[in-house]
Amino acid sequence: MPVVFTEEMAELIKDTVRAHMRTRNSTESSNGQRGTPAVPSHWAICNADISGPSDGVTAPTTGEVEILTRNRNSNALERSDRKKTLTHRYEGIDLVKDMLIRIKHINGEWMLEAADCEALGSPPA
């Protein structure tokens, strides 16, 4: 027996979609964009020099970084032994060993969010 599409079914579908969109749009990311879930970022330190790529779109460079964690007692950043491979797409930025950076995991890659101007004078042990 064929199903007959009714006005009641159409209204139910519209109400369901509206409710979903209200729920989806109620999330707000750290940059203020509605409907986009916030992506956490992490403090990290470069384990070696990572040169800026010659073409960040088609040939990014990569390098190993280590996530830093905050010591709850001293508030200092400490090495975590959690290493990640950074995909570096910013052509005008060279990262040096022991440089303090912030990274985010977006679209399947760890990307640079922020970088200090030079290596830390006293990197975490």
Secondary structure, 3 states (H helix, E strand, C coil): CCCCCCHHHHHHHHHHHHHHHHHHHCCECCCCCECCCCCCEEEEEECCCECCCCECCCECEEEEEEEEEECCCCCCEEEEEEEEEEEECCCCCCECCCEEEEEEEECCEEEEEEEEEEECCCCCC
